[in-house]
Amino acid sequence: MNLNAVEDVLVVERLRKEFGGLIAVNDVDFNVPQGSIVSLIGPNGAGKTTFFNMLTGMYPATSGRVVFDGTDVTAKPPHAITSLGVGRTFQNIRLFQQMTALENVLVGMHARLKGGIVTSILGTPRVRREEREARKRGRELLQFSGLRGRDDELARNLPYGDQRRLEVARALATNPKLLLLDEPTAGMNPQETADFTSFVGKLRSEEKLTVLLIEHDMRVVMGISDRVTVLDYGEKIAEGAPHEIQTDERVIEAYLGRGTA
């Protein structure tokens, strides 16, 4: 993919986050081209998840700007950013463990449902039709995510890899244009990791999604990314194609210097 010829769906300008005297994200410029798979990497404590939390409105920016699909979302709350088309998963799984897989996906659809409180209580024909359509779409998303036949299983009873897939299915239920995945293969065995990597590629090819992911597994990063951006101590130290990042001296120093290569 020629990223220089593609319009950016996400543009970040000099984004900064301070926690008291600590600078967690330091004036980072960043962009994600439409239809791309971009990886954000860096040693532990580099500011990656803080950066994600700012993109999705969970942390307010100290300064800088975030523009998604032409709209300035810097000061918008998470639900508003979700409704505009940004979906995400979390580093630590945040499923509703006592709910079924289908119920978890239906929660993700809440932002897109049109029925209000009164019409839902009354059970109008429109609301009943909307609920039927939501359940049908939910089952389709579970099947697409590799969870065929798991609709009625409690989330807590699913294997770890399937719980990760369920988180993605729930994020897809918000009908995103941009999907943020935070350490999606953490805790997976090699086969689960390989399967999930193929799944991310399918998200782009079949669902036409743009994907931004934080990932610690360099085999995943180098195998699937169009571009890689590297943070260290909250600063962007490198950006480029995977093969360029592999040989970048500052990147090698950031990892080797902490003994986490």
Summary of the structure (lengths in Angstrom):
residues: 261
radius of gyration: 18.9
end to end distance: 28.5
largest distance: 63.9
contacts: 826
relative contact order: 0.18
helix: 42%
strand: 25%
